[in-house]
């Protein structure tokens, strides 16, 4: 089999979901090649994520040696925590050192919302309060009306001991469906470590609205950026529109 394209992933050290999701969804002749950055210990904060992102350029240089065609940065909070301009600068840094096109989950999410003509958005995350507040700030100034954002209500010091992003899909499904989304025309589930790709189709059928997840949106942007036109069924409306 001739490999059509190669995708490079920059993955947080503890994330065991993003690579599995890409391999699950992508056509078999598109391969995934990753490098990992260890996330510093402790509760996620600007200082912690600054340390992580200080290593991104070296990771991108390493990935570029693998004859890949594009780089997908795989840390959602790491791309939105300092706002849209910072996210764009992060992409520019990756592209400059690698010589390749790059995308982030946060950019992919905004482009996906536009593609699906979103207006009223319901957001469900596995994040504690700080991450959710940073995500809301990231969305300020966009055209989207955020109806609600629901996440981990525990204190960050407790949440870090058993993060919700390690939930099984069945638990995520129960959590999401116990929230009222009746006024929303889109459900958004960020976080590349959360196993929402596996339940996108179920959620859309039950809620009767499109669902966007971080990994699904990233896959969609990677494929569209590479000019690959292949409708993918079973993982939400977004991937059927490629």
C-alpha positions as CSV (number, residue, x, y, z in Angstrom):
1,X,0.0,0.0,0.0
2,X,1.3,3.4,-0.9
3,X,0.9,5.9,1.9
4,X,-0.9,9.0,0.6
5,X,0.0,11.4,3.4
6,X,1.8,11.5,6.8
7,X,0.6,13.5,9.7
8,X,2.8,14.6,12.6
9,X,1.3,15.0,16.1
10,X,2.8,16.9,19.0
11,X,1.2,15.1,22.0
12,X,1.2,15.9,25.8
13,X,3.0,13.1,27.6
14,X,0.0,11.8,29.5
15,X,-2.4,11.9,26.5
16,X,-3.4,8.4,25.4
17,X,-6.4,9.4,23.2
18,X,-5.3,11.7,20.4
19,X,-3.3,9.1,18.5
20,X,-5.9,6.5,18.9
21,X,-8.6,8.9,17.6
22,X,-6.6,9.9,14.5
23,X,-5.9,6.2,13.7
24,X,-9.5,5.3,14.3
25,X,-10.9,7.9,12.0
26,X,-8.3,8.5,9.2
27,X,-8.2,6.4,6.0
28,X,-5.7,3.6,6.2
29,X,-3.3,5.1,3.7
30,X,-2.8,8.2,5.9
31,X,-0.3,7.5,8.7
32,X,0.2,9.2,12.0
33,X,3.7,9.9,13.5
34,X,4.0,11.5,16.9
35,X,6.4,13.1,19.3
36,X,5.6,13.7,23.0
37,X,6.3,16.5,25.4
38,X,6.2,15.8,29.1
39,X,3.7,18.0,30.9
40,X,5.3,19.5,34.0
41,X,3.7,18.1,37.2
42,X,1.1,20.1,39.0
43,X,-2.3,21.8,38.3
44,X,-2.5,23.3,34.8
45,X,-1.8,27.0,34.8
46,X,-0.2,29.7,32.6
47,X,3.2,29.0,34.1
48,X,2.9,25.2,33.7
49,X,1.7,25.4,30.1
50,X,4.4,28.1,29.3
51,X,7.0,25.4,30.2
52,X,5.3,22.9,27.9
53,X,5.1,25.3,25.0
54,X,8.7,26.3,25.4
55,X,9.5,22.8,24.1
56,X,7.2,22.9,21.1
57,X,9.7,24.2,18.5
58,X,12.2,21.4,19.3
59,X,9.4,18.9,19.0
60,X,8.4,20.3,15.6
61,X,11.9,20.2,14.3
62,X,12.2,16.5,15.4
63,X,8.9,15.7,13.7
64,X,9.8,17.4,10.5
65,X,12.6,14.9,9.9
66,X,10.0,12.2,9.4
67,X,8.9,13.4,6.0
68,X,5.5,14.3,7.2
69,X,3.1,16.6,5.4
70,X,1.6,18.6,8.3
71,X,1.9,19.0,12.0
72,X,-1.1,18.9,14.4
73,X,-0.4,20.4,17.8
74,X,-2.4,18.3,20.3
75,X,-2.9,20.2,23.5
76,X,-6.2,22.1,23.5
77,X,-5.7,24.2,26.6
78,X,-2.1,24.9,25.4
79,X,-3.5,26.6,22.3
80,X,-6.3,28.7,23.9
81,X,-5.0,29.7,27.3
82,X,-3.4,33.0,26.2
83,X,-6.0,33.9,23.5
84,X,-6.4,33.9,19.8
85,X,-3.3,36.0,19.0
86,X,-1.1,33.6,21.1
87,X,-2.6,30.6,19.3
88,X,-1.8,32.1,15.9
89,X,1.8,32.9,17.0
90,X,2.2,29.3,18.2
91,X,1.2,28.0,14.8
92,X,3.6,30.4,13.1
93,X,6.5,29.2,15.3
94,X,5.8,25.6,14.5
95,X,5.5,26.4,10.8
96,X,8.7,28.4,10.8
97,X,11.0,25.7,12.4
98,X,9.4,22.8,10.5
99,X,8.8,24.3,7.1
100,X,5.3,22.7,7.2
101,X,1.7,23.7,7.6
102,X,0.5,23.4,11.2
103,X,-2.8,23.4,13.0
104,X,-4.0,23.5,16.6
105,X,-7.2,22.2,18.2
106,X,-8.4,25.8,19.0
107,X,-8.1,27.0,15.5
108,X,-9.7,23.8,14.2
109,X,-12.6,24.3,16.6
110,X,-13.3,27.9,15.4
111,X,-13.1,26.8,11.7
112,X,-15.5,23.9,12.4
113,X,-18.0,26.1,14.2
114,X,-18.0,28.4,11.1
115,X,-18.3,25.4,8.7
116,X,-21.4,24.2,10.6
117,X,-22.9,27.7,10.7
118,X,-23.0,27.6,14.5
119,X,-24.7,30.4,16.4
120,X,-25.8,29.1,19.9
121,X,-23.2,26.9,21.4
122,X,-23.4,24.5,24.4
123,X,-20.0,23.5,25.7
124,X,-19.2,20.5,27.8
125,X,-15.6,19.8,29.0
126,X,-13.7,17.6,31.4
127,X,-11.9,20.8,32.6
128,X,-11.9,22.4,36.0
129,X,-12.8,26.1,36.4
130,X,-9.5,27.7,35.3
131,X,-9.4,25.9,31.9
132,X,-13.1,26.7,31.3
133,X,-12.6,30.4,32.1
134,X,-9.6,30.5,29.7
135,X,-11.6,28.9,27.0
136,X,-14.5,31.4,27.4
137,X,-12.0,34.2,27.1
138,X,-10.6,32.6,23.9
139,X,-14.1,32.7,22.5
140,X,-14.7,36.3,23.4
141,X,-14.9,38.5,20.3
142,X,-16.1,35.6,18.1
143,X,-19.6,35.5,16.6
144,X,-20.7,32.6,18.8
145,X,-23.2,32.9,21.6
146,X,-22.1,30.5,24.4
147,X,-25.2,29.3,26.2
148,X,-23.4,27.4,28.9
149,X,-20.1,25.7,29.7
150,X,-20.2,22.7,32.0
151,X,-17.1,20.8,33.3
152,X,-15.5,19.4,36.3
153,X,-17.0,21.2,39.4
154,X,-14.3,19.9,41.7
155,X,-11.5,22.1,43.0
156,X,-8.5,21.8,40.7
157,X,-6.5,20.2,43.6
158,X,-9.0,17.4,43.7
159,X,-9.7,17.1,40.0
160,X,-6.0,16.5,39.1
161,X,-6.0,13.3,41.2
162,X,-8.5,11.7,38.9
163,X,-9.0,13.9,35.8
164,X,-12.3,13.7,34.0
165,X,-10.4,13.5,30.7
166,X,-9.5,9.9,31.6
167,X,-13.2,8.9,31.6
168,X,-14.5,6.0,29.6
169,X,-16.8,6.9,26.7
170,X,-19.8,5.5,28.5
171,X,-19.2,7.9,31.5
172,X,-18.7,10.8,29.1
173,X,-22.0,10.0,27.3
174,X,-23.9,10.0,30.6
175,X,-22.3,13.2,31.8
176,X,-23.1,15.1,28.5
177,X,-26.7,13.8,28.2
178,X,-27.5,14.9,31.8
179,X,-27.1,18.5,30.7
180,X,-29.8,20.5,28.9
181,X,-28.8,21.4,25.4
182,X,-32.3,22.3,24.0
183,X,-31.5,25.9,23.0
184,X,-28.2,25.0,21.3
185,X,-27.6,24.4,17.6
186,X,-24.1,23.0,18.3
187,X,-22.5,20.9,21.1
188,X,-18.8,21.5,21.6
189,X,-16.6,19.2,23.6
190,X,-13.0,20.4,23.7
191,X,-10.0,18.4,25.1
192,X,-7.8,16.1,23.0
193,X,-7.5,13.6,25.9
194,X,-11.3,13.1,26.3
195,X,-12.7,10.1,24.4
196,X,-15.5,12.0,22.8
197,X,-14.8,11.0,19.2
198,X,-16.0,7.5,20.0
199,X,-19.5,8.8,20.9
200,X,-20.0,11.7,18.5
201,X,-22.4,9.7,16.3
202,X,-24.5,8.6,19.3
203,X,-24.6,12.2,20.7
204,X,-25.7,13.6,17.4
205,X,-28.5,11.1,17.1
206,X,-29.8,11.7,20.6
207,X,-29.4,15.5,20.7
208,X,-30.4,16.1,17.0
209,X,-27.6,18.7,16.7
210,X,-24.1,18.5,15.3
211,X,-21.3,17.8,17.8
212,X,-17.7,19.1,17.5
213,X,-14.8,17.6,19.5
214,X,-11.2,18.7,19.6
215,X,-9.8,15.7,17.9
216,X,-12.6,15.4,15.3
217,X,-12.1,19.1,14.4
218,X,-8.3,18.7,14.2
219,X,-8.7,15.7,11.9
220,X,-11.1,17.7,9.7
221,X,-8.7,20.7,9.5
222,X,-5.7,18.4,8.7
223,X,-7.6,16.7,5.9
224,X,-9.0,20.0,4.4
225,X,-5.6,21.7,4.7
226,X,-4.0,18.8,2.8
227,X,-6.7,19.0,0.1
228,X,-8.0,15.5,0.8
229,X,-11.7,15.2,-0.1
230,X,-13.0,12.1,1.6
231,X,-16.3,12.1,3.4
232,X,-15.9,10.1,6.6
233,X,-19.1,8.6,8.2
234,X,-19.7,7.6,11.8
235,X,-17.8,10.4,13.6
236,X,-20.2,13.3,13.2
237,X,-21.6,15.6,10.6
238,X,-18.4,17.7,10.4
239,X,-16.4,14.8,8.9
240,X,-19.1,14.1,6.4
241,X,-18.7,17.5,4.9
242,X,-15.1,17.1,3.8
